[in-house]
Amino acid sequence: MVSNTDTFEIRAADGEELLIHIGIDTVKLNGKFFKSCVKQEQPVKKGNLIEKMYDES
């Protein structure tokens, strides 16, 4: 898995890739409100928590 706060890519064992982007105009947030729960290139399985999004309020 490759992650960049609001965007991450999941690569399947067969080479298929899935790019996921969370939110609209989130680039302006500079990663604020997002926390990655996995490390880059870390294998993940169904049910693993990948990303957290939170509110400061």
ZAPANU-83511 format. One record per residue: residue number from 1; chain; x, y, z of N, C-alpha, C in turn. Coordinates in pm, whole numbers. Example, Ala and Ser with C-alpha at 12.3 -4.5 7.8 and 13.67 -1.06 7.14 Angstrom:
residues 2
num=1	chaine=A	n.x=1319	n.y=-569	n.z=780	ca.x=1230	ca.y=-450	ca.z=780	c.x=1320	c.y=-330	c.z=780
num=2	chaine=A	n.x=1285	n.y=-225	n.z=708	ca.x=1367	ca.y=-106	ca.z=714	c.x=1290	c.y=3	c.z=787
This chain:
residues 57
num=1	chaine=A	n.x=83	n.y=-118	n.z=0	ca.x=0	ca.y=0	ca.z=0	c.x=87	c.y=124	c.z=0
num=2	chaine=A	n.x=49	n.y=225	n.z=-76	ca.x=117	ca.y=353	ca.z=-79	c.x=18	c.y=458	c.z=-33
num=3	chaine=A	n.x=58	n.y=545	n.z=60	ca.x=-35	ca.y=642	ca.z=118	c.x=22	c.y=783	c.z=116
num=4	chaine=A	n.x=-66	n.y=881	n.z=102	ca.x=-29	ca.y=1022	ca.z=109	c.x=-145	c.y=1098	c.z=171
num=5	chaine=A	n.x=-167	n.y=1086	n.z=296	ca.x=-275	ca.y=1144	ca.z=377	c.x=-413	c.y=1124	c.z=319
num=6	chaine=A	n.x=-455	n.y=1201	n.z=219	ca.x=-593	ca.y=1189	ca.z=169	c.x=-603	c.y=1101	c.z=45
num=7	chaine=A	n.x=-492	n.y=1045	n.z=0	ca.x=-491	ca.y=958	ca.z=-117	c.x=-409	c.y=834	c.z=-85
num=8	chaine=A	n.x=-459	n.y=719	n.z=-126	ca.x=-377	ca.y=599	ca.z=-111	c.x=-403	c.y=502	c.z=-225
num=9	chaine=A	n.x=-305	n.y=417	n.z=-247	ca.x=-310	ca.y=320	ca.z=-355	c.x=-297	c.y=181	c.z=-295
num=10	chaine=A	n.x=-381	n.y=91	n.z=-338	ca.x=-374	ca.y=-48	ca.z=-294	c.x=-339	c.y=-133	c.z=-415
num=11	chaine=A	n.x=-235	n.y=-214	n.z=-401	ca.x=-194	ca.y=-305	ca.z=-509	c.x=-226	c.y=-448	c.z=-468
num=12	chaine=A	n.x=-303	n.y=-518	n.z=-550	ca.x=-337	ca.y=-657	ca.z=-524	c.x=-220	c.y=-747	c.z=-563
num=13	chaine=A	n.x=-222	n.y=-868	n.z=-513	ca.x=-116	ca.y=-964	ca.z=-542	c.x=-102	c.y=-990	c.z=-691
num=14	chaine=A	n.x=-213	n.y=-977	n.z=-766	ca.x=-208	ca.y=-1002	ca.z=-911	c.x=-163	c.y=-879	c.z=-991
num=15	chaine=A	n.x=-128	n.y=-770	n.z=-921	ca.x=-78	ca.y=-650	ca.z=-987	c.x=-181	c.y=-542	c.z=-1010
num=16	chaine=A	n.x=-309	n.y=-572	n.z=-991	ca.x=-413	ca.y=-470	ca.z=-1005	c.x=-389	c.y=-360	c.z=-903
num=17	chaine=A	n.x=-416	n.y=-234	n.z=-944	ca.x=-396	ca.y=-120	ca.z=-855	c.x=-526	c.y=-43	c.z=-841
num=18	chaine=A	n.x=-553	n.y=6	n.z=-721	ca.x=-671	ca.y=84	ca.z=-691	c.x=-627	c.y=212	c.z=-623
num=19	chaine=A	n.x=-661	n.y=326	n.z=-682	ca.x=-628	ca.y=456	ca.z=-626	c.x=-752	c.y=513	c.z=-560
num=20	chaine=A	n.x=-741	n.y=550	n.z=-433	ca.x=-854	ca.y=601	ca.z=-356	c.x=-820	c.y=740	c.z=-305
num=21	chaine=A	n.x=-911	n.y=835	n.z=-326	ca.x=-895	ca.y=971	ca.z=-278	c.x=-1011	c.y=1004	c.z=-188
num=22	chaine=A	n.x=-983	n.y=1060	n.z=-70	ca.x=-1086	ca.y=1094	ca.z=28	c.x=-1111	c.y=1244	c.z=24
num=23	chaine=A	n.x=-1236	n.y=1284	n.z=4	ca.x=-1274	ca.y=1423	ca.z=15	c.x=-1262	c.y=1504	c.z=-112
num=24	chaine=A	n.x=-1300	n.y=1632	n.z=-101	ca.x=-1294	ca.y=1728	ca.z=-210	c.x=-1209	c.y=1846	c.z=-161
num=25	chaine=A	n.x=-1117	n.y=1892	n.z=-243	ca.x=-1025	ca.y=2002	ca.z=-207	c.x=-944	c.y=1973	c.z=-81
num=26	chaine=A	n.x=-915	n.y=1847	n.z=-55	ca.x=-839	ca.y=1812	ca.z=66	c.x=-691	c.y=1844	c.z=54
num=27	chaine=A	n.x=-642	n.y=1868	n.z=-67	ca.x=-501	ca.y=1906	ca.z=-84	c.x=-472	c.y=2033	c.z=-6
num=28	chaine=A	n.x=-569	n.y=2122	n.z=0	ca.x=-553	ca.y=2248	ca.z=73	c.x=-532	c.y=2227	c.z=223
num=29	chaine=A	n.x=-570	n.y=2110	n.z=274	ca.x=-558	ca.y=2082	ca.z=417	c.x=-416	c.y=2038	c.z=457
num=30	chaine=A	n.x=-330	n.y=2008	n.z=359	ca.x=-191	ca.y=1966	ca.z=387	c.x=-182	c.y=1849	c.z=485
num=31	chaine=A	n.x=-271	n.y=1754	n.z=473	ca.x=-267	ca.y=1637	ca.z=560	c.x=-339	c.y=1655	c.z=692
num=32	chaine=A	n.x=-380	n.y=1777	n.z=723	ca.x=-451	ca.y=1804	ca.z=848	c.x=-582	c.y=1725	c.z=847
num=33	chaine=A	n.x=-616	n.y=1665	n.z=957	ca.x=-738	ca.y=1586	ca.z=979	c.x=-727	c.y=1443	c.z=928
num=34	chaine=A	n.x=-613	n.y=1405	n.z=871	ca.x=-595	ca.y=1268	ca.z=823	c.x=-480	c.y=1202	c.z=896
num=35	chaine=A	n.x=-497	n.y=1074	n.z=927	ca.x=-390	ca.y=997	ca.z=991	c.x=-387	c.y=859	c.z=927
num=36	chaine=A	n.x=-273	n.y=826	n.z=870	ca.x=-255	ca.y=694	ca.z=811	c.x=-238	c.y=591	c.z=922
num=37	chaine=A	n.x=-303	n.y=479	n.z=911	ca.x=-294	ca.y=373	ca.z=1012	c.x=-202	c.y=260	c.z=968
num=38	chaine=A	n.x=-143	n.y=272	n.z=850	ca.x=-49	ca.y=173	ca.z=800	c.x=73	c.y=245	c.z=744
num=39	chaine=A	n.x=181	n.y=172	n.z=731	ca.x=303	ca.y=229	ca.z=674	c.x=306	c.y=203	c.z=524
num=40	chaine=A	n.x=381	n.y=286	n.z=453	ca.x=394	ca.y=269	ca.z=309	c.x=447	c.y=131	c.z=277
num=41	chaine=A	n.x=387	n.y=66	n.z=178	ca.x=422	ca.y=-69	ca.z=131	c.x=381	c.y=-179	c.z=230
num=42	chaine=A	n.x=313	n.y=-145	n.z=339	ca.x=268	ca.y=-246	ca.z=435	c.x=153	c.y=-325	c.z=375
num=43	chaine=A	n.x=160	n.y=-458	n.z=379	ca.x=47	ca.y=-539	ca.z=330	c.x=-77	c.y=-516	c.z=417
num=44	chaine=A	n.x=-192	n.y=-511	n.z=354	ca.x=-318	ca.y=-497	ca.z=426	c.x=-414	c.y=-606	c.z=382
num=45	chaine=A	n.x=-510	n.y=-635	n.z=467	ca.x=-611	ca.y=-736	ca.z=438	c.x=-749	c.y=-676	c.z=458
num=46	chaine=A	n.x=-848	n.y=-743	n.z=408	ca.x=-986	ca.y=-702	ca.z=425	c.x=-1014	c.y=-678	c.z=574
num=47	chaine=A	n.x=-1071	n.y=-562	n.z=605	ca.x=-1105	ca.y=-529	ca.z=743	c.x=-1001	c.y=-445	c.z=815
num=48	chaine=A	n.x=-878	n.y=-433	n.z=759	ca.x=-776	ca.y=-350	ca.z=823	c.x=-814	c.y=-203	c.z=815
num=49	chaine=A	n.x=-790	n.y=-130	n.z=923	ca.x=-809	ca.y=14	ca.z=924	c.x=-692	c.y=77	c.z=849
num=50	chaine=A	n.x=-721	n.y=152	n.z=744	ca.x=-616	ca.y=208	ca.z=660	c.x=-594	c.y=356	c.z=692
num=51	chaine=A	n.x=-700	n.y=431	n.z=710	ca.x=-692	ca.y=575	ca.z=725	c.x=-794	c.y=621	c.z=827
num=52	chaine=A	n.x=-759	n.y=724	n.z=905	ca.x=-853	ca.y=789	ca.z=996	c.x=-869	c.y=933	c.z=952
num=53	chaine=A	n.x=-989	n.y=982	n.z=958	ca.x=-1015	ca.y=1122	ca.z=931	c.x=-1084	c.y=1176	c.z=1056
num=54	chaine=A	n.x=-1038	n.y=1288	n.z=1106	ca.x=-1093	ca.y=1341	ca.z=1231	c.x=-1118	c.y=1490	c.z=1222
num=55	chaine=A	n.x=-1192	n.y=1540	n.z=1317	ca.x=-1229	ca.y=1680	ca.z=1325	c.x=-1174	c.y=1735	c.z=1455
num=56	chaine=A	n.x=-1114	n.y=1853	n.z=1452	ca.x=-1056	ca.y=1913	ca.z=1573	c.x=-1158	c.y=1962	c.z=1673
num=57	chaine=A	n.x=-1283	n.y=1979	n.z=1631	ca.x=-1383	ca.y=2036	ca.z=1723	c.x=-1422	c.y=1941	c.z=1834
